[in-house]
Amino acid sequence: MTQEDLIKLEFNKVSISEDDHTGFCFEKQYGGVVFISGNNDEAAEDGTWYVTTPCQSFKFYAYNDMKSVIDLFNRNKIY
């Protein structure tokens, strides 16, 4: 997945600061369900972005897989 894919999926860019380093990641939320990407340093190392849940129960590496999940959430009511 690319940074452009995350933007196309309407993820929000979030600044993160650790010690004296500032970076960013992307996140999207549906009710109490949060999807968060790896950070930009990880993407620079791996050459790709992934999306996970905070507990890291799921990891999505492919745009089409993440799009399917988002489409599912968009078609259904979130409480």
Secondary structure, 3 states (H helix, E strand, C coil): CCHHHHHHCCCEEEEEEECCEEEEEEEEEECCEEEEECCHHHHHHHCCCCEECCCCCCEECCHHHHHHHHHHHHHCCCC
